[in-house]
Amino acid sequence: MNNYDNFFLGVNNLREAKEYYENTLGLKLKFDFSSKGMLAFNVGDLEPAIILKDKNIFKDIKPTIWFQVENVEKEYEKLLKSGVEFLSRPFKIQTGMAVEFEDPFGNRLGITDYSS
């Protein structure tokens, strides 16, 4: 795992969440994909963002941390052999590939690459 990628949080109302994160917390909007149920905010000048996901669209959203890896498929196979139980097979996202899993304590984690 090379670095943090993004942090995902669920919200009930994207419009209210945008107001809070942008105006109350003073974070800069990184992208607005409200039509897809997501908003992202930068924290300072760092690349990793806080991505808010609409709970009405993403029914199983849990607070999630993604890590950047060189190649999701290779890391997936390596972690499978180590006993990690994934929530799905790797899937395509806008910037590359990703996949999520939960640690033995119920915390959701994921890996992603920038292969696209």
DSSP file (Angstrom, degrees, kcal/mol; ACC not computed):
  #  RESIDUE AA STRUCTURE BP1 BP2  ACC     N-H-->O    O-->H-N    N-H-->O    O-->H-N    TCO  KAPPA ALPHA  PHI   PSI    X-CA   Y-CA   Z-CA
    1    1 A M              0   0    0      0, 0.0    68,-0.2     0, 0.0     3,-0.1   0.000 360.0 360.0 360.0 124.8    0.0    0.0    0.0
    2    2 A N        -     0   0    0     66,-2.9     2,-0.3     1,-0.3    67,-0.2   0.818 360.0 -29.2 -91.0 -33.2    1.6    3.2   -1.2
    3    3 A N  E    S-A   68   0A   0     65,-0.9    65,-2.8     0, 0.0    -1,-0.3  -0.977  71.6 -73.3-169.8 168.2   -0.5    6.0    0.3
    4    4 A Y  E     -A   67   0A   0     -2,-0.3    63,-0.3    63,-0.2     3,-0.1  -0.536  40.3-177.1 -70.0 149.0   -3.9    7.0    1.4
    5    5 A D  E     -     0   0A   0     61,-3.0    44,-0.6     1,-0.4     2,-0.3   0.686  52.7 -24.9-110.3 -74.3   -6.3    7.6   -1.5
    6    6 A N  E     - b   0  49A   0     60,-0.3    60,-2.9    42,-0.2     2,-0.5  -0.937  45.1-134.9-141.3 163.4   -9.7    8.8   -0.3
    7    7 A F  E     -Ab  65  50A   0     42,-2.7    44,-3.4    -2,-0.3     2,-0.4  -0.987  23.3-154.4-120.3 126.1  -12.0    8.7    2.8
    8    8 A F  E     +Ab  64  51A   0     56,-3.0    56,-2.1    -2,-0.5     2,-0.3  -0.862  14.4 176.6-109.0 134.6  -15.7    7.9    2.2
    9    9 A L  E     - b   0  52A   0     42,-2.3    44,-2.8    -2,-0.4     2,-0.3  -0.988  24.6-127.3-133.2 143.8  -18.5    9.0    4.5
   10   10 A G  E     - b   0  53A   0     -2,-0.3     2,-0.3    42,-0.2    44,-0.2  -0.691  25.7-176.0 -90.6 143.5  -22.3    8.5    4.1
   11   11 A V  E     - b   0  54A   0     42,-2.3    44,-3.0    -2,-0.3    45,-0.4  -0.964  27.4-143.4-135.3 153.2  -24.7   11.4    4.3
   12   12 A N  S    S+     0   0    0     -2,-0.3     2,-0.4     1,-0.3    44,-0.1   0.713  93.3  29.7 -86.0 -22.4  -28.5   11.6    4.2
   13   13 A N     >  -     0   0    0      1,-0.1     4,-2.5    42,-0.0    -1,-0.3  -0.891  60.1-166.3-145.1 106.4  -28.7   14.9    2.2
   14   14 A L  H  > S+     0   0    0     -2,-0.4     4,-2.9     1,-0.2     5,-0.2   0.875  91.2  54.5 -62.2 -38.9  -26.0   15.9   -0.3
   15   15 A R  H  > S+     0   0    0      1,-0.2     4,-1.9     2,-0.2    -1,-0.2   0.940 113.1  41.7 -62.3 -47.1  -27.2   19.5   -0.5
   16   16 A E  H  > S+     0   0    0      1,-0.2     4,-2.3     2,-0.2    -1,-0.2   0.881 114.4  52.7 -66.2 -38.2  -27.0   20.0    3.3
   17   17 A A  H  X S+     0   0    0     -4,-2.5     4,-3.0     2,-0.2     5,-0.3   0.903 107.2  51.8 -64.5 -41.3  -23.7   18.1    3.4
   18   18 A K  H  X S+     0   0    0     -4,-2.9     4,-2.5     1,-0.2     5,-0.5   0.933 110.3  49.3 -60.4 -45.5  -22.2   20.4    0.7
   19   19 A E  H  X>S+     0   0    0     -4,-1.9     4,-2.2    -5,-0.2     5,-1.1   0.923 114.8  44.8 -58.3 -46.5  -23.3   23.4    2.7
   20   20 A Y  I  X>S+     0   0    0     -4,-2.3     5,-2.5     3,-0.2     4,-0.8   0.955 117.7  40.5 -65.8 -52.6  -21.7   22.0    5.9
   21   21 A Y  I  <5S+     0   0    0     -4,-3.0     6,-2.5     3,-0.2    -2,-0.2   0.868 124.6  37.7 -68.1 -36.4  -18.4   20.8    4.5
   22   22 A E  I  <5S+     0   0    0     -4,-2.5    -3,-0.2    -5,-0.3    -2,-0.2   0.942 131.4  21.8 -80.8 -50.0  -17.9   23.8    2.2
   23   23 A N  I  <5S+     0   0    0     -4,-2.2    -3,-0.2    -5,-0.5    -2,-0.1   0.877 129.9  37.1 -93.0 -40.5  -19.2   26.7    4.3
   24   24 A T  I  <<S+     0   0    0     -5,-1.1    -3,-0.2    -4,-0.8    -4,-0.1   0.949 130.8  28.9 -77.5 -50.1  -19.1   25.5    7.9
   25   25 A L  S   <S-     0   0    0     -5,-2.5    -3,-0.2    -6,-0.1    -4,-0.2   0.704  99.5-133.0 -84.1 -19.6  -15.8   23.5    7.7
   26   26 A G        +     0   0    0     -6,-0.4    -4,-0.2     1,-0.2     2,-0.2   0.742  47.3 156.0  76.6  23.4  -14.3   25.7    4.9
   27   27 A L        -     0   0    0     -6,-2.5     2,-0.4    16,-0.1    -1,-0.2  -0.550  44.3-115.3 -83.1 150.6  -13.2   22.7    2.8
   28   28 A K  E     -C   42   0A   0     14,-0.7    14,-2.9    -2,-0.2     2,-0.3  -0.708  27.4-116.4 -88.7 131.3  -12.7   23.2   -1.0
   29   29 A L  E     -C   41   0A   0     -2,-0.4    12,-0.3    12,-0.2     3,-0.1  -0.501  29.2-177.0 -66.1 124.8  -15.0   21.3   -3.3
   30   30 A K  E     -     0   0A   0     10,-3.0     2,-0.3     1,-0.4    11,-0.2   0.872  67.2 -13.8 -90.4 -46.7  -12.9   18.9   -5.4
   31   31 A F  E     -C   40   0A   0      9,-1.2     9,-2.7     2,-0.0     2,-0.5  -0.986  52.8-145.9-154.4 155.2  -15.7   17.5   -7.5
   32   32 A D  E     +C   39   0A   0     -2,-0.3     7,-0.2     7,-0.2     3,-0.2  -0.909  27.0 158.2-125.9 100.7  -19.5   17.5   -7.6
   33   33 A F  E > > +C   38   0A   0      5,-2.1     3,-2.2    -2,-0.5     5,-1.9  -0.355  19.0 147.1-112.0  47.3  -21.0   14.3   -8.9
   34   34 A S  G > 5 +     0   0    0      1,-0.3     3,-1.3     3,-0.2    -1,-0.2   0.833  67.4  62.3 -53.9 -34.7  -24.3   14.9   -7.2
   35   35 A S  G 3 5S+     0   0    0      1,-0.3    -1,-0.3    -3,-0.2    -2,-0.1   0.753 109.8  40.9 -64.9 -21.7  -26.2   13.2  -10.1
   36   36 A K  G < 5S-     0   0    0     -3,-2.2    -1,-0.3     2,-0.2    -2,-0.2   0.352 125.2-103.7-103.4   2.0  -24.2   10.1   -9.2
   37   37 A G  T < 5S+     0   0    0     -3,-1.3    17,-2.6    -4,-0.5     2,-0.4   0.752  82.8 109.4  85.9  25.4  -24.7   10.6   -5.4
   38   38 A M  E   < +CD  33  53A   0     -5,-1.9    -5,-2.1    15,-0.2     2,-0.3  -0.992  37.0 178.1-140.7 144.6  -21.2   11.9   -4.6
   39   39 A L  E     -CD  32  52A   0     13,-1.9    13,-3.1    -2,-0.4     2,-0.4  -0.979  15.4-156.6-132.9 146.3  -19.3   15.0   -3.6
   40   40 A A  E     -CD  31  51A   0     -9,-2.7   -10,-3.0    -2,-0.3    -9,-1.2  -0.976   4.7-166.4-128.3 143.4  -15.6   15.3   -2.8
   41   41 A F  E     -CD  29  50A   0      9,-2.4     9,-2.5    -2,-0.4   -12,-0.2  -0.987  16.5-131.9-128.9 135.8  -13.7   17.8   -0.7
   42   42 A N  E     -CD  28  49A   0    -14,-2.9   -14,-0.7    -2,-0.4     2,-0.6  -0.524   8.8-147.0 -77.6 149.7  -10.0   18.5   -0.5
   43   43 A V    >   -     0   0    0      5,-0.6     3,-1.4     3,-0.4     2,-0.1  -0.948  66.7 -51.3-115.3 105.7   -8.3   18.8    2.8
   44   44 A G  T 3  S-     0   0    0     -2,-0.6   -16,-0.1     1,-0.2    -2,-0.0  -0.387 107.5 -36.9  63.0-141.8   -5.5   21.4    2.3
   45   45 A D  T 3  S+     0   0    0     -3,-0.1    -1,-0.2    -2,-0.1     2,-0.1   0.254 102.5 123.0 -98.5  10.5   -3.3   20.7   -0.7
   46   46 A L    <   -     0   0    0     -3,-1.4    -3,-0.4     1,-0.1     0, 0.0  -0.421  62.2-136.1 -76.0 148.9   -3.3   16.9   -0.2
   47   47 A E  S    S+     0   0    0     -2,-0.1    -1,-0.1    -5,-0.1   -42,-0.1   0.910  80.7  87.5 -70.8 -44.0   -4.5   14.6   -3.0
   48   48 A P        -     0   0    0      0, 0.0    -5,-0.6     0, 0.0     2,-0.3  -0.298  66.4-164.1 -58.9 142.5   -6.7   12.3   -0.8
   49   49 A A  E     -bD   6  42A   0    -44,-0.6   -42,-2.7    -7,-0.1     2,-0.7  -0.797  26.7-114.0-124.0 163.8  -10.2   13.7   -0.5
   50   50 A I  E     -bD   7  41A   0     -9,-2.5    -9,-2.4    -2,-0.3     2,-0.6  -0.913  35.9-161.8 -93.1 118.5  -13.2   13.2    1.7
   51   51 A I  E     -bD   8  40A   0    -44,-3.4   -42,-2.3    -2,-0.7     2,-0.5  -0.916   3.7-152.9-108.2 120.8  -15.9   11.8   -0.6
   52   52 A L  E     -bD   9  39A   0    -13,-3.1   -13,-1.9    -2,-0.6     2,-0.4  -0.796  10.1-162.0 -93.3 130.5  -19.5   12.0    0.7
   53   53 A K  E     -bD  10  38A   0    -44,-2.8   -42,-2.3    -2,-0.5     2,-0.4  -0.947  23.3-116.4-117.8 133.5  -21.8    9.4   -0.7
   54   54 A D  E >>  -b   11   0A   0    -17,-2.6     4,-3.1    -2,-0.4     3,-1.5  -0.523  15.6-150.7 -69.6 118.1  -25.6    9.7   -0.6
   55   55 A K  T 34 S+     0   0    0    -44,-3.0    -1,-0.2    -2,-0.4   -43,-0.1   0.702  95.0  65.1 -63.7 -19.9  -27.0    6.9    1.7
   56   56 A N  T 34 S+     0   0    0    -45,-0.4    -1,-0.3     1,-0.1     3,-0.2   0.747 116.1  27.5 -74.3 -22.6  -30.2    7.0   -0.4
   57   57 A I  T <4 S+     0   0    0     -3,-1.5     2,-1.1     1,-0.2    -2,-0.2   0.804 123.7  48.3-101.5 -46.0  -28.2    5.7   -3.4
   58   58 A F    ><  +     0   0    0     -4,-3.1     3,-1.7     1,-0.2    -1,-0.2  -0.717  69.8 178.0 -99.6  82.4  -25.3    3.8   -1.7
   59   59 A K  T 3  S+     0   0    0     -2,-1.1    -1,-0.2     1,-0.3    -4,-0.1   0.768  76.2  44.5 -61.0 -31.0  -27.4    1.8    0.8
   60   60 A D  T 3  S+     0   0    0     -3,-0.1    -1,-0.3     2,-0.0    -5,-0.1   0.172  79.6 145.4-102.9  19.0  -24.5   -0.1    2.3
   61   61 A I    <   +     0   0    0     -3,-1.7   -51,-0.1    -6,-0.1   -52,-0.0  -0.316  18.7 172.4 -60.9 134.2  -22.1    2.8    2.7
   62   62 A K        -     0   0    0    -53,-0.1   -54,-0.1    -2,-0.0     2,-0.1  -0.930  50.7 -77.7-130.3 156.2  -19.9    2.7    5.8
   63   63 A P        -     0   0    0      0, 0.0    45,-0.8     0, 0.0     2,-0.4  -0.405  65.1-173.9 -53.7 129.6  -17.0    5.0    6.7
   64   64 A T  E     -Ae   8 108A   0    -56,-2.1   -56,-3.0    43,-0.1     2,-0.5  -0.981  25.6-155.2-137.8 140.5  -14.3    3.7    4.4
   65   65 A I  E     -Ae   7 109A   0     43,-1.5    45,-1.7    -2,-0.4     2,-0.4  -0.974  14.6-159.8-113.9 127.9  -10.6    4.3    3.9
   66   66 A W  E     - e   0 110A   0    -60,-2.9   -61,-3.0    -2,-0.5     2,-0.4  -0.852   2.9-153.8-105.2 145.7   -9.0    3.5    0.5
   67   67 A F  E     -Ae   4 111A   0     43,-2.6    45,-2.3    -2,-0.4     2,-0.4  -0.904  17.5-122.3-114.1 144.6   -5.3    3.0   -0.1
   68   68 A Q  E     +Ae   3 112A   0    -65,-2.8   -66,-2.9    -2,-0.4   -65,-0.9  -0.717  34.2 176.0 -85.8 134.7   -3.5    3.6   -3.4
   69   69 A V        -     0   0    0     43,-2.7    45,-0.3    -2,-0.4     3,-0.2  -0.869  39.7-116.5-130.0 165.7   -1.6    0.6   -4.8
   70   70 A E  S    S+     0   0    0     -2,-0.3     2,-0.4     1,-0.3    44,-0.2   0.923 101.9   8.4 -67.7 -44.6    0.3    0.0   -8.0
   71   71 A N     >  -     0   0    0      1,-0.1     4,-2.4    42,-0.1    -1,-0.3  -0.922  59.5-159.8-146.3 111.8   -2.0   -2.6   -9.4
   72   72 A V  H  > S+     0   0    0     -2,-0.4     4,-3.1    -3,-0.2     5,-0.2   0.908  93.5  54.1 -59.8 -45.0   -5.4   -3.6   -7.8
   73   73 A E  H  > S+     0   0    0      1,-0.2     4,-2.1     2,-0.2    -1,-0.2   0.925 112.0  43.8 -58.5 -46.0   -5.6   -7.0   -9.5
   74   74 A K  H  > S+     0   0    0      2,-0.2     4,-2.2     1,-0.2    -1,-0.2   0.915 116.4  46.5 -65.6 -43.3   -2.1   -8.1   -8.2
   75   75 A E  H  X S+     0   0    0     -4,-2.4     4,-2.9     2,-0.2     5,-0.2   0.880 110.1  55.0 -66.8 -37.7   -2.8   -6.7   -4.7
   76   76 A Y  H  X S+     0   0    0     -4,-3.1     4,-2.5    -5,-0.2    -2,-0.2   0.942 109.7  45.8 -58.0 -50.0   -6.2   -8.4   -4.7
   77   77 A E  H  X S+     0   0    0     -4,-2.1     4,-1.9    -5,-0.2    -2,-0.2   0.909 113.7  49.6 -62.3 -42.8   -4.7  -11.8   -5.5
   78   78 A K  H  X S+     0   0    0     -4,-2.2     4,-0.9     1,-0.2    -2,-0.2   0.925 113.5  45.2 -62.0 -46.3   -1.9  -11.3   -2.9
   79   79 A L  H  <>S+     0   0    0     -4,-2.9     5,-2.5     1,-0.2     4,-0.3   0.848 108.0  57.7 -70.1 -33.8   -4.4  -10.3   -0.2
   80   80 A L  H ><5S+     0   0    0     -4,-2.5     3,-1.6     1,-0.2    -1,-0.2   0.927 105.8  50.6 -57.4 -44.9   -6.8  -13.2   -1.1
   81   81 A K  H 3<5S+     0   0    0     -4,-1.9    -1,-0.2     1,-0.3    -2,-0.2   0.756 106.1  56.4 -65.8 -24.4   -3.9  -15.6   -0.4
   82   82 A S  T 3<5S-     0   0    0     -4,-0.9    -1,-0.3    -3,-0.2    -2,-0.2   0.447 126.8 -99.1 -86.6  -1.2   -3.4  -13.9    3.0
   83   83 A G  T < 5 +     0   0    0     -3,-1.6     2,-0.2    -4,-0.3    -3,-0.2   0.518  68.5 153.1  99.9   5.6   -7.0  -14.5    3.9
   84   84 A V      < -     0   0    0     -5,-2.5     2,-0.7    -8,-0.1    -1,-0.3  -0.513  35.2-146.3 -69.9 133.5   -8.7  -11.2    3.1
   85   85 A E        -     0   0    0     17,-0.4    17,-0.9    -2,-0.2     2,-0.1  -0.907  16.4-152.5-104.0 112.7  -12.3  -11.6    2.3
   86   86 A F  B     -F  101   0A   0     -2,-0.7    15,-0.3    15,-0.2     3,-0.1  -0.451  18.7-134.8 -85.3 155.4  -13.4   -9.0   -0.3
   87   87 A L  S    S-     0   0    0     13,-2.8     2,-0.3    -2,-0.1    14,-0.1   0.654  86.0 -15.8 -81.0 -17.4  -16.9   -7.6   -0.7
   88   88 A S  S    S-     0   0    0     12,-0.6    -1,-0.1     3,-0.0     3,-0.1  -0.927  83.3 -77.4-163.1-178.8  -16.7   -8.0   -4.5
   89   89 A R  S    S-     0   0    0     -2,-0.3    11,-0.2     1,-0.2     9,-0.1  -0.537  72.1 -72.3 -81.4 162.0  -14.2   -8.7   -7.3
   90   90 A P        -     0   0    0      0, 0.0     2,-0.3     0, 0.0     9,-0.2  -0.276  58.9-159.8 -55.3 143.6  -12.2   -5.6   -8.4
   91   91 A F  E     -G   98   0A   0      7,-3.3     7,-2.2    -3,-0.1     2,-0.3  -0.917  18.4-103.5-131.4 155.6  -14.3   -3.1  -10.3
   92   92 A K  E     +G   97   0A   0     -2,-0.3     2,-0.3     5,-0.2     5,-0.2  -0.563  37.4 176.0 -78.6 135.5  -13.6   -0.3  -12.8
   93   93 A I  E >   -G   96   0A   0      3,-2.8     3,-0.7    -2,-0.3    23,-0.0  -0.765  48.8 -88.3-126.2 177.8  -13.9    3.3  -11.6
   94   94 A Q  T 3  S+     0   0    0     -2,-0.3     3,-0.1     1,-0.2    -2,-0.0   0.838 125.4  35.7 -58.3 -36.0  -13.2    6.5  -13.4
   95   95 A T  T 3  S-     0   0    0     18,-0.1    21,-2.0    20,-0.0     2,-0.3   0.527 129.3 -66.5 -99.6  -6.7   -9.5    6.6  -12.5
   96   96 A G  E <  S-G   93   0A   0     -3,-0.7    -3,-2.8    19,-0.3     2,-0.3  -0.867  79.7 -25.7 163.5-127.3   -8.7    2.9  -12.6
   97   97 A M  E     +G   92   0A   0     -2,-0.3    16,-2.0    16,-0.3     2,-0.3  -0.858  50.1 175.3-123.4 157.6   -9.7   -0.2  -10.6
   98   98 A A  E     -GH  91 112A   0     -7,-2.2    -7,-3.3    -2,-0.3     2,-0.3  -0.977   9.2-177.7-154.3 162.8  -10.8   -0.6   -7.0
   99   99 A V  E     - H   0 111A   0     12,-1.7    12,-2.4    -2,-0.3     2,-0.3  -0.941  14.5-144.7-161.8 148.1  -12.1   -3.2   -4.5
  100  100 A E  E     + H   0 110A   0     -2,-0.3   -13,-2.8    10,-0.2   -12,-0.6  -0.830  18.5 166.7-119.3 156.3  -13.3   -3.1   -0.9
  101  101 A F  E     -FH  86 109A   0      8,-2.7     8,-3.2    -2,-0.3     2,-0.4  -0.936  28.2-120.8-152.3 170.1  -13.1   -5.4    2.0
  102  102 A E  E     - H   0 108A   0    -17,-0.9   -17,-0.4    -2,-0.3     6,-0.2  -0.959  22.0-127.8-120.1 142.0  -13.6   -5.3    5.8
  103  103 A D    >   -     0   0    0      4,-2.5     3,-2.1    -2,-0.4     6,-0.0  -0.263  43.8 -89.9 -74.5 173.2  -11.0   -6.0    8.4
  104  104 A P  T 3  S+     0   0    0      0, 0.0    -1,-0.1     0, 0.0    -2,-0.0   0.612 127.3  57.4 -61.8  -9.1  -11.9   -8.6   11.2
  105  105 A F  T 3  S-     0   0    0      2,-0.1     3,-0.1     0, 0.0    -2,-0.0   0.335 121.0-101.7-105.6   5.4  -13.3   -5.8   13.3
  106  106 A G  S <  S+     0   0    0     -3,-2.1     2,-0.4     1,-0.3     0, 0.0   0.478  73.7 141.2  90.3   3.2  -15.9   -4.5   10.7
  107  107 A N        -     0   0    0      1,-0.0    -4,-2.5   -45,-0.0     2,-0.4  -0.646  49.1-129.7 -79.7 133.5  -13.9   -1.5    9.4
  108  108 A R  E     +eH  64 102A   0    -45,-0.8   -43,-1.5    -2,-0.4     2,-0.3  -0.705  33.7 168.4 -89.8 133.0  -14.3   -1.0    5.7
  109  109 A L  E     -eH  65 101A   0     -8,-3.2    -8,-2.7    -2,-0.4     2,-0.3  -0.863   8.5-172.7-132.6 165.2  -11.1   -0.5    3.7
  110  110 A G  E     -eH  66 100A   0    -45,-1.7   -43,-2.6    -2,-0.3     2,-0.4  -0.984  15.4-139.3-154.9 164.8  -10.3   -0.5    0.0
  111  111 A I  E     +eH  67  99A   0    -12,-2.4   -12,-1.7    -2,-0.3     2,-0.3  -0.961  22.0 175.5-126.4 148.3   -7.6   -0.4   -2.6
  112  112 A T  E     -eH  68  98A   0    -45,-2.3   -43,-2.7    -2,-0.4     2,-0.3  -0.980  11.7-159.4-146.4 156.4   -7.4    1.5   -5.8
  113  113 A D        -     0   0    0    -16,-2.0   -16,-0.3    -2,-0.3     3,-0.2  -0.834  25.3-126.1-129.0 172.6   -5.0    2.2   -8.6
  114  114 A Y        +     0   0    0    -45,-0.3   -18,-0.2    -2,-0.3   -44,-0.0  -0.440  57.8 135.6-115.4  55.8   -4.7    4.9  -11.3
  115  115 A S              0   0    0      1,-0.2   -19,-0.3    -2,-0.2    -1,-0.1   0.544 360.0 360.0 -84.1  -7.9   -4.5    2.6  -14.3
  116  116 A S              0   0    0    -21,-2.0    -1,-0.2    -3,-0.2   -20,-0.2   0.438 360.0 360.0 -97.6 360.0   -7.0    4.6  -16.4
